[in-house]
Amino acid sequence: MVPVPFLHIGKGVYSLAEAARLVKIPRQRISRWTRGYTYRYKGETHYTPPLIAGDIAPSADKGPILTFLDLLEVRFLDAFLVHGVSRKAVRIAALNARELLGRHHPFSTRICKTDGRSIFAEITKGTDDKRLLDVVRNQFVFVQVISPSLYAGIEFGESHDPQRWWPLGKKHVVVIDPQRGFGAPIVARSGVPTKVLAGAFKAEGSVEFVAKWYEVSEREVRDAVLFEERLAA
């Protein structure tokens, strides 16, 4: 994981490469959303600021460092692009939602989960992007973009922000918790990183042996292997 100052402990810390691996979104796209980008137009250089107001300032040599909340937010922004909403409209929606809800990570909050349609009716005011408007008007499109699967496995706190994420679902034991292991995927009871257990299984070829060696259950080993295999697929 990325080394960070003590004050960032408890927020989760992810490099661009780690974030791209966990959410399966291209690294360059995440970089543009978290660092901003420059472009040339009519001979002049223009700068587009970050779309996600990250909690950790980018380092000069390694670029952006994402928090747990950043990680979940990029999944929602990516869902808009996947379903045909323009990049310009995604930016408008994100900025409007941030202002409307007063939160840096509006889409991944429980507020948007429970009252998504009325929120989107507000954030689409003033835009003529057909695909973004369709998200609000068309129930099928709305469900596709703000899919229940994006919220599946996310636990929320009293402030409505996500606290932890069970990426395989709550019936499995793999959890991503910013309060534990700097946000690396772990098995919940023991806290052993999934990458460690999956790597040991790959080397030894025995769930039983790995479970005994790391003093975890065989279920934890199997879930860790399943999770890492899905990331690699």
C-alpha positions in Angstrom: 0.0 0.0 0.0 0.9 3.7 -0.3 2.8 5.2 2.6 0.9 8.2 4.0 1.1 10.5 7.0 -0.5 9.4 10.3 -3.4 11.8 9.8 -4.7 9.8 6.8 -5.0 6.5 8.8 -8.5 5.4 8.8 -9.4 6.8 5.4 -8.0 4.0 3.3 -5.1 4.7 0.9 -4.8 3.5 -2.7 -2.5 4.3 -5.5 -3.9 4.7 -9.0 -2.8 1.2 -9.9 -4.4 -0.2 -6.7 -7.6 1.6 -7.3 -7.8 0.6 -10.9 -7.3 -3.0 -9.9 -10.0 -3.0 -7.2 -12.7 -1.3 -9.1 -11.7 -2.5 -12.6 -11.7 1.0 -14.1 -8.9 2.2 -16.4 -6.2 3.9 -14.5 -6.1 6.9 -16.9 -9.8 7.6 -16.3 -9.3 7.6 -12.5 -6.3 9.9 -12.9 -8.3 12.4 -14.9 -11.1 12.4 -12.3 -8.8 12.8 -9.3 -6.0 14.9 -10.7 -7.6 16.9 -13.5 -6.0 17.3 -16.9 -4.8 19.8 -19.5 -5.6 20.0 -23.1 -4.9 22.2 -26.1 -7.6 24.1 -27.9 -7.1 26.7 -30.6 -3.4 27.0 -29.7 -4.1 27.6 -26.0 -3.6 25.2 -23.0 -6.6 24.7 -20.8 -6.9 22.9 -17.5 -9.9 20.9 -16.3 -9.9 20.5 -12.5 -10.5 17.2 -10.7 -14.0 15.8 -10.7 -13.5 14.1 -7.3 -12.4 16.4 -4.5 -10.0 13.9 -2.9 -9.0 14.0 0.7 -5.3 13.5 0.2 -3.2 15.9 -1.9 -1.4 14.3 -4.9 2.3 13.6 -4.4 4.7 15.1 -7.0 6.2 11.8 -8.0 3.3 9.2 -7.6 0.3 11.3 -8.5 -3.1 11.0 -6.8 -3.7 8.9 -3.7 -7.3 7.8 -3.3 -9.2 7.3 -0.2 -11.9 4.6 0.4 -14.6 7.2 -0.4 -12.8 8.2 -3.6 -12.6 4.5 -4.5 -16.4 4.0 -4.3 -17.3 7.3 -6.0 -15.4 6.4 -9.1 -17.5 3.3 -9.5 -20.6 5.5 -9.8 -19.1 8.0 -12.2 -17.9 5.2 -14.4 -21.5 3.7 -14.5 -22.7 6.9 -16.3 -20.0 6.6 -19.0 -20.7 2.8 -19.4 -24.4 3.6 -20.1 -23.7 6.3 -22.7 -23.8 9.6 -20.7 -21.3 12.1 -22.1 -18.2 13.1 -20.2 -19.4 16.7 -20.1 -22.8 15.6 -18.6 -21.0 13.3 -16.1 -19.0 16.3 -14.9 -22.1 18.5 -14.7 -24.0 15.9 -12.8 -21.1 15.3 -10.3 -20.6 19.0 -9.6 -24.3 19.7 -9.2 -24.8 16.7 -7.0 -21.8 17.8 -4.8 -23.4 21.2 -4.4 -26.9 19.9 -3.9 -25.9 17.4 -1.1 -23.0 19.4 0.3 -20.7 16.3 0.0 -17.4 15.5 -1.8 -18.7 12.0 -2.7 -22.4 12.5 -3.3 -23.2 9.4 -5.4 -21.9 6.8 -3.0 -23.8 8.1 0.0 -26.9 6.5 1.4 -28.8 9.7 0.6 -28.4 9.1 -3.1 -29.2 5.4 -2.6 -32.6 6.1 -1.0 -33.7 9.2 -2.8 -31.9 9.0 -6.1 -34.6 9.9 -8.5 -35.6 13.3 -6.9 -31.9 14.1 -6.5 -31.3 13.5 -10.2 -34.3 15.6 -11.1 -32.5 18.5 -9.4 -29.0 17.9 -10.8 -30.1 17.7 -14.4 -31.7 21.1 -14.4 -29.9 23.4 -16.8 -28.4 20.6 -19.0 -29.7 19.5 -22.4 -27.7 16.3 -22.5 -30.3 13.7 -23.7 -28.6 10.7 -22.1 -28.4 12.4 -18.7 -32.0 13.5 -18.9 -33.0 10.0 -19.8 -31.4 8.7 -16.6 -34.1 10.6 -14.7 -37.1 10.1 -17.1 -36.6 6.5 -17.9 -37.0 4.0 -15.1 -35.0 1.3 -16.9 -32.1 3.5 -17.7 -32.1 4.9 -14.1 -31.9 1.4 -12.6 -29.1 0.5 -15.0 -27.0 3.5 -14.1 -27.8 3.7 -10.4 -27.8 0.0 -10.1 -28.5 -1.8 -6.8 -25.4 -3.8 -7.4 -23.3 -0.6 -7.0 -24.6 -0.3 -3.5 -24.6 -4.1 -2.7 -22.3 -4.9 0.1 -21.8 -1.3 1.2 -22.3 -0.6 4.9 -23.3 3.0 5.8 -22.7 5.0 9.0 -24.9 7.5 10.8 -23.6 10.3 8.6 -24.8 8.4 5.5 -21.3 7.9 4.2 -20.0 4.4 3.4 -18.0 2.8 6.2 -17.0 -0.6 4.7 -17.5 -2.6 1.5 -18.0 -6.3 1.2 -17.1 -6.7 -2.5 -18.3 -10.3 -2.8 -21.4 -9.6 -0.8 -22.1 -10.0 2.9 -22.4 -13.7 2.7 -18.6 -13.8 2.1 -15.9 -12.8 4.5 -13.8 -10.4 2.3 -14.1 -6.8 3.4 -12.5 -3.5 2.4 -12.6 -1.3 5.5 -10.6 2.0 5.7 -10.2 1.5 9.5 -8.3 -1.8 9.0 -5.1 -2.5 7.1 -5.1 0.9 5.4 -8.2 -0.2 3.3 -6.5 -3.3 1.7 -8.9 -6.2 1.0 -8.8 -8.6 4.0 -10.7 -11.5 5.5 -12.8 -10.0 8.2 -12.2 -12.1 11.3 -8.4 -12.3 11.2 -7.5 -9.3 9.1 -5.1 -11.2 6.8 -4.9 -9.6 3.3 -6.6 -11.5 0.6 -3.5 -11.1 -1.6 -1.4 -13.0 1.0 -3.8 -15.9 1.3 -4.4 -16.2 -2.4 -0.6 -16.0 -3.0 0.0 -18.8 -0.5 -2.7 -21.0 -2.0 -1.2 -20.5 -5.5 2.2 -21.5 -4.1 1.0 -24.5 -2.0 -2.1 -25.6 -3.8 -3.8 -26.6 -0.6 -6.6 -24.6 1.2 -6.2 -26.7 4.3 -2.4 -26.1 4.5 -2.8 -22.3 4.0 -5.6 -22.2 6.6 -3.5 -23.9 9.2 -0.4 -21.8 8.4 -2.1 -18.5 8.8 -4.5 -19.7 11.5 -7.6 -18.8 9.5 -10.6 -20.9 8.5 -10.7 -22.7 5.2 -13.7 -20.5 4.2 -11.5 -17.4 4.6 -8.9 -18.9 2.3 -11.5 -19.9 -0.3 -13.1 -16.5 -0.3 -9.7 -14.8 -0.6 -8.8 -16.9 -3.6 -12.2 -16.3 -5.2 -11.9 -12.5 -4.7 -8.4 -12.3 -6.1 -9.3 -14.5 -9.1 -12.2 -12.2 -9.9 -9.9 -9.2 -9.8 -7.5 -10.9 -12.2 -10.3 -12.0 -14.6 
